[in-house]
């Protein structure tokens, strides 16, 4: 080994030698004083306890509520019904179109038996004899009489108290409440009266000397 290399390593050797001596002196001092704290760096090691309860959260956590999308109720489409119409080649076939309504009769209003006979002239009404206030069953009886025995002329229906007094009507006549009809018929009175006796709708029944027949829907009676 050259002299130059020895000169360069001399300081390093001196440093290592002093460090070793310092460590030996510190170990000897620690051994002599047992109450002294050990020299060097102390690293704390955490100790885990198995039964320890987890720390409490100082602030309760609230779960964020997500808004559910609105429910869409699907409605079933209405059932569509179509009329079965004949094809073009059968539109003029009477067998096919016989069940279809007549276009000329669509705008015609069907009248009742009484109104129909009035429109045809089989029943004539005096201007002073209203019929809209009459019970429907009495009007149908008069209509049946006109159909069976011929033309009927309605002479009296509703009366005021003064007119009823002038006509010689009873004090409690059903003409006052439009529940009685006086009419004429061009037929034998015996057959007409027999027919009216068999109608349950007729209560009071009478034929006057002048041929006028009275019917009402009161109690069953004759005078």
C-alpha positions as CSV (number, residue, x, y, z in Angstrom):
1,X,0.0,0.0,0.0
2,X,1.4,3.4,-1.0
3,X,2.0,6.2,1.4
4,X,-0.6,8.4,-0.4
5,X,-3.4,5.9,0.0
6,X,-2.6,5.5,3.8
7,X,-2.8,9.3,4.2
8,X,-6.3,9.4,2.5
9,X,-7.8,6.6,4.7
10,X,-6.4,7.9,8.0
11,X,-9.3,10.3,8.7
12,X,-12.0,7.7,7.9
13,X,-10.4,5.2,10.3
14,X,-10.2,7.8,13.0
15,X,-13.9,8.7,12.5
16,X,-15.1,5.0,12.7
17,X,-12.9,4.4,15.8
18,X,-14.5,7.4,17.7
19,X,-18.0,6.3,16.7
20,X,-17.4,2.8,18.1
21,X,-16.0,4.2,21.3
22,X,-19.0,6.5,21.7
23,X,-21.5,3.6,21.3
24,X,-19.7,1.5,23.8
25,X,-19.7,4.3,26.4
26,X,-23.4,4.8,25.9
27,X,-24.2,1.1,26.3
28,X,-22.1,1.0,29.5
29,X,-24.0,4.0,30.9
30,X,-27.4,2.5,30.2
31,X,-26.4,-0.7,31.8
32,X,-25.3,1.1,35.0
33,X,-28.5,3.2,35.4
34,X,-31.6,0.9,35.0
35,X,-34.2,3.7,35.5
36,X,-33.0,5.7,32.6
37,X,-35.0,5.6,29.4
38,X,-33.3,3.8,26.5
39,X,-31.6,6.0,24.0
40,X,-32.6,6.0,20.4
41,X,-35.9,6.6,18.5
42,X,-39.0,5.0,20.0
43,X,-41.7,4.0,17.5
44,X,-45.2,3.5,19.1
45,X,-46.9,0.3,18.1
46,X,-50.8,0.4,18.1
47,X,-52.5,-2.3,20.1
48,X,-55.9,-3.5,18.8
49,X,-58.6,-4.6,21.3
50,X,-60.9,-7.3,20.0
51,X,-63.9,-6.3,22.3
52,X,-63.6,-2.6,22.0
53,X,-66.7,-0.9,20.6
54,X,-66.3,1.1,17.4
55,X,-66.1,4.9,17.9
56,X,-69.4,6.7,17.7
57,X,-70.0,9.0,14.8
58,X,-70.6,12.4,16.2
59,X,-73.0,13.4,13.4
60,X,-75.6,10.9,12.2
61,X,-75.5,10.2,8.5
62,X,-78.7,10.6,6.6
63,X,-79.2,8.5,3.6
64,X,-80.0,10.5,0.5
65,X,-83.4,9.6,-0.7
66,X,-83.7,9.1,-4.4
67,X,-87.0,10.2,-5.9
68,X,-88.7,7.3,-7.7
69,X,-89.9,8.0,-11.2
70,X,-93.7,8.5,-11.5
71,X,-95.7,5.4,-12.4
72,X,-97.3,5.5,-15.7
73,X,-100.6,3.7,-15.8
74,X,-101.2,2.4,-19.2
75,X,-104.9,2.3,-20.2
76,X,-106.1,-0.3,-22.6
77,X,-107.3,1.4,-25.8
78,X,-111.1,1.3,-26.3
79,X,-112.4,-1.5,-28.3
80,X,-113.3,-0.4,-31.8
81,X,-116.2,-2.0,-33.4
82,X,-117.0,-1.6,-37.1
83,X,-120.1,-2.3,-38.9
84,X,-119.9,-5.1,-41.5
85,X,-120.9,-3.4,-44.7
86,X,-121.5,-5.2,-48.0
87,X,-118.9,-5.1,-50.7
88,X,-119.3,-3.0,-53.8
89,X,-120.5,-5.9,-55.9
90,X,-123.2,-6.7,-53.4
91,X,-124.4,-3.2,-52.5
92,X,-127.5,-3.6,-54.7
93,X,-128.3,-7.1,-53.7
94,X,-131.8,-7.1,-51.9
95,X,-130.8,-10.1,-49.9
96,X,-127.7,-8.3,-48.5
97,X,-129.2,-4.8,-48.0
98,X,-132.6,-6.0,-46.7
99,X,-131.4,-5.7,-43.1
100,X,-130.1,-2.1,-43.6
101,X,-132.3,0.8,-42.5
102,X,-134.2,2.7,-45.2
103,X,-132.6,6.1,-45.7
104,X,-135.9,7.8,-46.4
105,X,-137.3,6.7,-43.0
106,X,-134.4,7.8,-40.9
107,X,-135.7,11.3,-40.3
108,X,-139.3,10.2,-39.6
109,X,-140.3,10.3,-35.9
110,X,-142.5,7.4,-34.8
111,X,-145.7,8.6,-33.3
112,X,-147.8,6.9,-30.6
113,X,-151.1,5.3,-31.6
114,X,-153.2,8.3,-30.4
115,X,-151.0,10.9,-32.1
116,X,-150.7,8.9,-35.3
117,X,-154.5,8.6,-35.6
118,X,-154.8,12.4,-34.9
119,X,-152.3,13.1,-37.7
120,X,-154.3,10.8,-40.0
121,X,-157.7,12.4,-39.1
122,X,-159.1,9.3,-37.5
123,X,-159.4,11.3,-34.3
124,X,-160.5,14.9,-34.3
125,X,-160.0,17.3,-31.4
126,X,-162.0,20.3,-30.5
127,X,-159.9,23.4,-29.8
128,X,-161.2,23.6,-26.2
129,X,-160.1,20.0,-25.5
130,X,-156.4,19.7,-24.8
131,X,-155.0,16.2,-24.8
132,X,-151.4,16.6,-23.6
133,X,-152.5,16.6,-19.9
134,X,-154.5,13.3,-20.3
135,X,-153.1,10.1,-18.9
136,X,-151.5,8.0,-21.5
137,X,-153.7,4.9,-20.9
138,X,-156.9,6.9,-21.6
139,X,-155.5,8.2,-24.8
140,X,-154.6,4.7,-25.9
141,X,-158.1,3.5,-25.1
142,X,-159.6,6.2,-27.4
143,X,-157.0,5.3,-30.1
144,X,-158.1,1.6,-29.9
145,X,-161.8,2.6,-30.1
146,X,-161.0,4.6,-33.3
147,X,-159.1,1.7,-34.8
148,X,-161.9,-0.8,-34.0
149,X,-165.1,1.2,-34.5
150,X,-164.2,4.2,-36.8
151,X,-163.7,7.9,-36.5
152,X,-163.7,9.5,-33.0
153,X,-164.4,13.1,-32.1
154,X,-163.0,14.3,-28.7
155,X,-165.5,16.8,-27.3
156,X,-164.2,17.6,-23.8
157,X,-161.1,16.8,-21.6
158,X,-159.9,19.4,-19.1
159,X,-162.3,21.9,-17.7
160,X,-162.0,25.0,-15.5
161,X,-164.3,25.2,-12.5
162,X,-166.5,27.8,-14.3
163,X,-166.8,25.8,-17.5
164,X,-167.5,22.6,-15.5
165,X,-170.3,24.4,-13.7
166,X,-171.8,25.7,-17.0
167,X,-171.6,22.2,-18.5
168,X,-173.4,20.7,-15.5
169,X,-170.5,18.6,-14.4
170,X,-170.2,17.1,-10.9
171,X,-168.6,19.2,-8.2
172,X,-165.6,16.8,-8.0
173,X,-165.5,15.9,-11.6
174,X,-162.3,14.4,-12.9
175,X,-162.4,16.8,-15.8
176,X,-161.0,19.4,-13.4
177,X,-157.8,17.4,-13.1
178,X,-157.7,16.3,-16.8
179,X,-158.4,12.7,-16.0
180,X,-161.6,12.3,-18.1
181,X,-162.5,12.3,-21.8
182,X,-165.9,12.9,-23.5
183,X,-166.0,11.7,-27.1
184,X,-168.3,10.6,-29.9
185,X,-167.9,7.6,-32.2
186,X,-169.8,6.8,-35.4
187,X,-170.7,3.2,-34.4
188,X,-173.3,1.3,-32.5
189,X,-173.1,2.5,-28.9
190,X,-173.8,-1.0,-27.5
191,X,-170.7,-2.6,-29.0
192,X,-168.5,0.4,-28.0
193,X,-169.8,0.3,-24.4
194,X,-169.2,-3.5,-24.1
195,X,-165.7,-3.0,-25.4
196,X,-165.0,-0.2,-22.9
197,X,-166.3,-2.3,-20.0
198,X,-163.6,-4.9,-20.7
199,X,-160.8,-2.3,-20.6
200,X,-159.1,-2.3,-17.1
201,X,-157.8,1.3,-17.7
202,X,-161.4,2.6,-17.7
203,X,-162.8,3.5,-14.3
204,X,-165.9,5.7,-14.7
205,X,-168.0,4.9,-17.7
206,X,-171.2,6.6,-18.9
207,X,-173.1,7.3,-22.1
208,X,-175.3,10.4,-22.3
209,X,-178.6,10.8,-24.2
210,X,-176.8,12.8,-26.9
211,X,-174.5,9.9,-27.7
212,X,-171.4,11.3,-25.9
213,X,-169.4,8.7,-24.0
214,X,-167.6,9.6,-20.8
215,X,-164.5,7.6,-19.5
216,X,-162.1,8.4,-16.7
217,X,-159.4,6.6,-14.7
218,X,-161.1,7.0,-11.3
219,X,-162.8,4.2,-9.4
220,X,-164.8,1.6,-11.3
221,X,-168.3,3.0,-11.5
222,X,-171.3,3.8,-13.8
223,X,-174.2,6.2,-13.3
